[in-house]
């Protein structure tokens, strides 16, 4: 598993925990990192992506809702929503990561942590978003 994939999985788990915890985002991400002992590079990326996703969570949720044509946002599972949140945060705030990599990684995380159909769902939304907001396209 790549270093960044490991970081994204940590971010997903930290985002999930943040939905139910009163602890600070920094405490949550540090505990999630501590449980998995990733490389320094993975830990740094996980911290940066998690904190940015948390900071921009309401903006990211609005974008997700706008991408959901004919789909009730309440039907999107919490795991899928969190994958979309961090993937869209990566598209917007981590320009060094190619769009195709963001899409592929989001799909792989969805396959590992969500339903059988989640990969296609995540692919469709993140791919569309990358095409709209990135010059490197998909």
C-alpha positions in Angstrom: 0.0 0.0 0.0 1.3 3.4 -0.9 2.1 6.0 1.7 -0.6 8.4 0.5 -3.2 5.6 0.4 -2.4 4.8 4.1 -2.8 8.5 4.9 -6.1 8.7 3.1 -7.4 5.7 5.1 -6.3 7.4 8.3 -8.1 10.6 7.2 -11.3 8.6 6.5 -11.2 7.0 9.9 -10.5 10.3 11.6 -13.4 12.0 9.7 -15.7 9.2 10.7 -14.7 9.6 14.4 -15.0 13.4 14.2 -18.7 12.9 13.4 -19.3 11.5 16.9 -16.6 13.0 19.0 -16.3 16.2 21.0 -12.5 16.1 20.9 -10.6 18.6 18.8 -9.7 17.6 15.2 -6.0 17.7 16.1 -6.5 15.2 18.9 -8.6 13.0 16.7 -6.1 12.8 13.9 -3.1 12.4 16.2 -4.8 9.4 17.9 -5.7 7.9 14.5 -2.1 8.3 13.4 -0.8 6.9 16.6 -2.8 3.7 16.2 -1.3 3.0 12.8 2.3 4.2 13.1 2.6 5.4 9.5 5.8 6.8 8.0 6.5 10.5 8.7 5.5 11.4 5.2 2.1 9.6 5.5 1.5 11.1 8.9 2.2 14.6 7.6 -0.1 14.2 4.6 -2.9 12.7 6.8 -2.7 15.7 9.2 -2.7 18.2 6.4 -5.6 16.6 4.5 -7.7 15.9 7.6 -7.3 19.4 9.0 -8.1 21.1 5.6 -11.1 18.8 5.1 -12.4 19.7 8.6 -11.8 23.4 8.0 -13.7 23.4 4.8 -16.3 20.7 5.7 -19.4 22.9 5.2 -18.1 24.2 1.8 -17.3 20.6 0.7 -20.8 19.4 1.7 -22.3 22.2 -0.4 -20.2 21.1 -3.4 -21.2 17.4 -2.8 -24.9 18.4 -2.7 -24.5 20.3 -6.0 -22.9 17.3 -7.7 -25.8 15.0 -6.6 -28.2 15.4 -9.4 -31.6 13.7 -8.7 -30.1 12.2 -5.5 -31.1 13.0 -2.0 -28.0 13.9 0.0 -29.4 12.1 3.0 -29.1 8.8 1.0 -25.3 9.1 0.8 -23.7 7.0 3.5 -21.4 8.7 6.0 -18.4 6.7 4.8 -19.1 7.7 1.2 -19.6 11.3 2.2 -16.3 11.4 4.0 -14.5 9.9 1.1 -16.0 12.5 -1.1 -15.1 15.3 1.3 -11.4 14.4 1.5 -11.2 13.7 -2.3 -12.7 17.1 -3.1 -10.5 18.8 -0.5 -7.5 17.2 -2.3 -8.7 18.5 -5.7 -9.1 22.0 -4.4 -6.3 22.4 -1.9 -3.6 20.0 -2.9 -2.7 21.0 -6.5 0.5 18.8 -6.4 -1.6 15.6 -6.5 -2.8 14.8 -10.0 -6.5 14.6 -10.6 -6.4 11.0 -11.9 -4.5 9.9 -8.7 -7.1 11.5 -6.5 -9.9 9.7 -8.4 -8.2 6.4 -8.3 -7.3 6.6 -4.6 -10.8 7.6 -3.7 -12.2 4.6 -5.6 -9.7 2.3 -3.8 -10.6 3.6 -0.4 -14.3 3.3 -1.2 -13.8 -0.3 -2.3 -12.1 -1.1 0.9 -14.3 0.7 3.4 -17.8 1.0 1.7 -20.3 -0.9 -0.3 -19.8 -2.8 -3.5 -21.3 0.1 -5.5 -19.4 2.9 -3.7 -16.5 2.8 -6.1 -18.6 3.7 -9.1 -20.5 6.3 -7.2 -17.3 8.0 -5.9 -15.7 7.7 -9.3 -18.6 9.5 -11.0 -18.7 12.5 -8.7 -15.0 13.0 -8.1 -14.3 12.6 -11.9 -16.8 15.2 -12.7 -15.4 17.6 -10.1 -11.9 17.1 -11.3 -12.9 17.9 -14.9 -14.6 21.1 -13.7 -12.0 22.4 -11.3 -8.6 21.0 -12.5 -6.6 21.9 -15.6 -5.0 18.4 -15.5 -8.5 16.9 -16.0 -8.9 13.2 -15.1 
